[in-house]
Amino acid sequence: MTFLPLNSVITPAKITQYLLIPLPKDDKSKFLAQAGYTLENWQQLEIDIKTQILTQPAQLIQENRYGQKYQIKANLTGPNHVTLKILTIWMIHQNVCRFVTLIPDKGA
């Protein structure tokens, strides 16, 4: 089993300017709002991704010149105690693991 580092990088902009704002395409804010995540508590989403998702096994899905791409399928329980089934994507490049995105796990 492979686990990604708990100190993986999640840039605040990825959460505040992508995941938690309504977008015309690939909007994730409504999905995350079901579990109580909003722009007002964006730090909680970052903490929960690190404590609930990074503690789960990761699966290598691709290797290319940009590094190794991993996915983690897991449950994410929000501040309102609603649990979402999610899939997260991570990239390891030059020994640094970075959060790429989060999507609903429709295959769950």
Secondary structure as UniProt FT lines:
FT   TURN            6..7
FT   HELIX           12..14
FT   HELIX           15..19
FT   HELIX           29..33
FT   TURN            34..36
FT   HELIX           39..41
FT   HELIX           42..48
FT   HELIX           49..53
FT   TURN            54..55
FT   STRAND          58..64
FT   TURN            65..66
FT   STRAND          67..77
FT   TURN            79..80
FT   STRAND          83..93
FT   TURN            94..95
FT   STRAND          96..104
FT   TURN            106..107
//
